[in-house]
Amino acid sequence: MVIGVLLIFSLVVSISVWLIKRGSDGDDSGVHSLGGDFTLMSAQGPVALHSYTNKSVLLFFGYTHCPDICPTTLANVASAMAMLGESERQRVQVLFVTLDPARDTPQHLAEYVSFFYAGFVGLGGSDEQIARVARQYQIEYHRSNDASVSGYSLTHTSYLFLLDSSGKILDMMGHQTPPDAIAAVLRTSLN
């Protein structure tokens, strides 16, 4: 039973990735095209995706109060970065976009992402700006009240997007992708 559910889940993810890649390649026949350029705020000021010319960008949406998926994913990405050579790491930029701008100020984001890897950039903005970028990448997120110290949590889509500097999606990975697989995808994008 469990194997059957996993196989169905894998099939659904594979078909979704295929449809998304097809849509991002310009074939818009019934498939909403994903991706695109955006500008959000970091602790150092505005950051535009297109400013990462000649770099592969790994984009992840989440929030700093996330209890499990976000920190685990960022730790896996940091491990993947450590597997790359120095010249490869210089050609990759990891961007973490908060879905919780009320709690995740640019300064707080900078501190949070630097805990995982010094070169990661945390991005935020107004609720409207975040919602617009989330729509571009078909990220769903919903606030849920809970009895925790933080008062609420977010349920959200958790893909890693590999992009070029124009926002074209080159690859997508689930949040549970292991570091060696992330590193392999990054290496492929750099060749």
N, C-alpha and C positions, 0 to 999 in steps of 0.2 A: 504494500500500500504506500509506504513512505517513498520507495523508489519511483513508483508511478507518479506521485505528486511532484517529486523533484524533476522527473523527465518532462512533465507537462509544464512546470515552471520554466525549465530551460528552453523549451520550445517557444513559449510565449516571449521570453526575453530575446531569444534569437530573432524571432519574427519582428519584434519591436525595433531592435537594432537595425535590421535590414531595411525596414520601412523608413526609419529615421535617416539612415545613410542615403537611401534612395531619394528622399525628400531634400536632403542637404546638397545633393549633387545637381539640383536644378529640376529634377523630374517631379513636377508638382501635381501629377495626375491623382488627385484625391488625397494626397498626403501633405499635411501642413509642414512647410519647410522650417527647420529648426536653426537656431544659432543666430549669429550676427554680432556686429560690433556694439559696444556699450561703453559708457563712462560712469564710474562710481567713485566714491571717496575712500581713500586710505588715510592713515594717520599722517602721511606726508602731503596729502592733497589729492586732487582728481587724478584718476588713473583710467586711461582709455585702452581698451583691448588692442586697438590697432597700433599702439605704441610699442608693442612687443614684436617688431619686425624681425624676421629671421629667427624666431623662437617658436618652439612648440609650447602651447599653453595647456595646462591641466587645470580644469575648472571644476569646483565642487561647491554645492550649495548646502548650507547647514546653519547651525547656531552654536554659540559657545556654551550654553547651558545644556546642550544635548548630553544625555547620560551615557550613551554607548556608541551609536553608529558613527557620529561625527569624529569623536576622538580616535576611535579605532581606525577609521578610514584615513585620517590625517597621519596617524602613526604608520600605517601601511605605505602611504605615499612617501613619507620621510625615509622609511627603510628602502624603498625602491630608489629614491634619489641617492642614497648612500651606496647603492650597487652600481651606479653609473660612474664613469670616469669624470675627472674634473672638467675636461672640455665639453663633455656631454651635459653635465649639470649646468654649465653656463648657457646652454642653448635651450633650457627648459624653464618655464615660469609657472609656478603653482599659484592659483588665485582661489581664495575661499570667500564666497559671497554669503553674508549673513541673511537669514530670513527673519531675523528678530532685531530690527534696527532700534527698537525701544530700549533694549538692554545692551546691545552690542555697539558701543560707540567705536569710532575708528581707532582710538587709542587702546581700548580694551581688546579689539580684534588684533591689533598689532602685537600686543603682549601674548595673546592666546596662540596665534599661529607661530610665533617665534619659539614658543615652547617645543613645538614639533620640529621645526627646521628654520634656520635663520633667514633663508631666502623666500619663504612663503609670504604672500601679501594678502592681508585681510581687507575686504571691501564692504562698504555699507552705503547707506543713503537714506532718503526718505522712504516711507511706506510705498509711495507711488513709484518711485524709481526702482525699488527692489521688485515690486510686483511686475513692472514692465519687463525687466531683465528675466525674471522667472518665467513669464509668459513666452519670451523669445526661445527659451530652452525647455518649454513645457514642464516646468517644475511645479508640482502641486504641493501646497503646504496649508495646514490648518492648525489653529490654536485650540488646545484642549486644557481646560482648567483642571488642576489637580491639587492635592493636599501637600505637595512638596514645599520645600523652603522657597523655591523660585515662584510658586504660585500658578504657573502654567508651563506647558510643554508644547512642542510643535511636532506634528506628524508631517513628514516631507519626503518627496522623491529624493533618492540618494544615488544618483549616477555620477561617475567621473567622466567628464567630457574632455577628450583630447581635441584641441582646436589649432587652427593656424591663426595668424594675427588678424585675419578678417572676420573671424568667428565661424568659419566653415568647420563643421564637425568632421574630424578625421576618424575618430573611433569613440566608442562608449564602453565603459566598464561598470559593473555593479559595485556597490560599496564593499562587498566581501571579496573582491579580487585580491589575491595574495601579492605581496611585494614583488616577487620574482616575475609574475605575469605583468604587473604594471611596468616594471623596468624593461621588459621585453617589448611592450607596446611603445614605450618612449624611445627605445633604441631604434625601432623600425621607423618611427616618425622622423628621426634625425638623419637617416640615411638618404 
